[in-house]
Amino acid sequence: MNSRRIWAAIGVAGLLSSIFGYLIYKDTQPAINMKGIPPLETSSLGTQATAIFRLTLPDSGGKAQAMEQWRGKILVVNYWATWCPPCREEMPGFSRLQEQFGAKGVQFVGISIDTADKVSEFQKQTPVSYPLLIGDSGAIDSSVALGNSRQALPFTAVIDRQGTVAAIKLGRFAEADLERQLVELISH
């Protein structure tokens, strides 16, 4: 009986420490940019994002969408999944920013690591103002070239008009932080 309690206590302690660690981690991961904000990943900053423009992925309706169509815009590429809580939390803010800055040459694109059915169901519950494309489990590989060496979600890359990676964020991208980044890129 005592060993059961000990194992239960160890399990609860492990669970609580995992939750506490995640809560600390998610709020301490800054967005990074060329202006000296502390880095999360830096290998891709300032490099050309040529691999992303080679992708053609279906949207939730099955229509092929070439990423090349958005070359020349400030492109915000977000890798996400319907089962990822921080991914879902940041999407309403991304929609607001798309609506705010779309006319100024900003384009958000979500690349989901899900099936088209799951993405369509998600869109019914949470409409977004930007295209959601369907990737498979291999689609996360394309995020590595943008700086997602951990291959984790959510991951967002901001690409400037010249096709250069200007900022990346692993974890939830706060709307205010992304807005500041976009204002800076629009002004250049």
N, C-alpha and C positions, 0 to 999 in steps of 0.2 A: 504494500500500500504506500509506504513512504517513497519507494523508488518511482512510482507513478507520479506522485506529486512533484518530485524533483524534476523528472523529465517534462512534465507539464510546465513547471516554472521556467525551465531552460527554454522551452519552445516559445512561451509568451515573451520572455526577455529577448530572445532573438528576433521575434516579430516586431516588438516595440523598437528595438534598436535599428532595424531595417527601415521602419516607417520614419523614425526620427532622422536617420541619415539621409533619406530621400528628401524630406522636407527642408533640411539644411542645404543639400546639394542643389535642388531646383531653384532656390532663391539666390544662390551665390554664383551662378553661371552667367557671366556678362556676355552681351553681344560684343563682337569685336569689330574693329574697323581700322582704317589706315591712320586714324588720328591718335593712336596710343592708348585706347581702352585696353585693359588687361586681356591677354589672349587666352582663348580656350584651345583653339587649333589655329596655327598660323601658316601651315605649309601651302595653302591654296590662295591666300590673300595676295592680290596684285597679279595673279596669273590669269591667263585667258581661259574662259569657261567653254572651250570649243566642244568638249564632249557632250555637254547638255544640249547644244544646238543640233547635234546629230540624232537625237532621240525623236521617234515618232511613236506616240502612245494613243490608245483609244480613250475617248471620253466615256462617260457613264452610259451614253446612248450607242456606243460602239463605233462612232465615227473617228477615224484616224486624225490625230492632231500633231502636226510637226512643230517642235519647239522652235524651229527656224523662223516661223511666222512672227515671233516676238523679238527677233534680233533687232537691235537699235533702240529698244525700250529699256527702261530700268526694270529689270525682271526680278521678281521675288519668287523663288522656287521653294516650296514647302513640301517636304516628305512627311507623310502622316499615315494614320490608320484609324479606322472607325473604333477599334478596341483600345485606343491610346487616349486616356483622359486628358493629359496636357495638350495633345494635338487638338482635341475637340474644344478645349477651353480657349485656345488662341484664335480659332477660326472666325468667330464673330468680329473680333478686332481687325483681322485681316480683311474681312468684307468691308468694314467701315473705311479702312485705309484705301482699298481699291476704289470705292466710290468717291472718296475725297481726292485722290491723286490720279485716277485713271485718265482724265482729260489732260494731265500734265506729262503723259508718257510713261506712266507706271503700270506694269502688268503683273498681277499675282497669278501663279499657277500652282495648284496642289497636285502632287503625285502620290496617289494612295497605294499602299501595299495591301490591297484588298481585292475582292471580286467586284464586278460592276453592280451586281445585285445589292451588295452591302452598301456601296457608295450611293446608289440610287435611293435606298431606304434612308440613309443618313441625310441626303439632300432634302427629302420630304420633311424631315423633322427639323433640320437646321439648314435653311437655304443660305447659299453663299453667292457672292456677286462676282466670282471669278471661276475659270474653268477648273474642273477636277478631272484629272486623267487617271487611268487605271494602269498601275504597274503590277508586276508579279513579284515573287519573293526576290528575284534577281534585280529588280529595279533599284533596290537600295544600293546596289553596286555602283550605279551612276552617281550616287551622292558622295562616294569616296573621292572622286576626282574634284569635287567641290570643297572637300575638307572634312568630310564625315568619316574620319578614320575609325571611329568606334562603331559605325554602321548602326546607329541607334536612332530612335524617333522621340519627339519630333526633331527634324533638322531643317533649317532654313538657310538658304544662300541668297544674298542680294548681289545682283550682277548689274554693273553700270551700262550705260549706252554703248560703250566701246567693247563690251563683252568681257570685262575684267571683273573678277570676284572682289567686291568691295567690302562685304561683311558676311560673316557666318554665325550661326547660333545653334548649338546643340541644346535642346530643352525648350521650354516654353519661351517664346519671344514676346516680351511685354510690348503692348501696343504703343506706349509712349516712347520707348526706346527705338522701335522700328520707325515711328513717325519722324523722330529726330534724324535718323539715318537717311530717310527718303527726302526730307527737306534739304539736307546737305547735298545729296546727289542731284536733286532737281536744280539747285542753284548753280551748279557747275556746268 
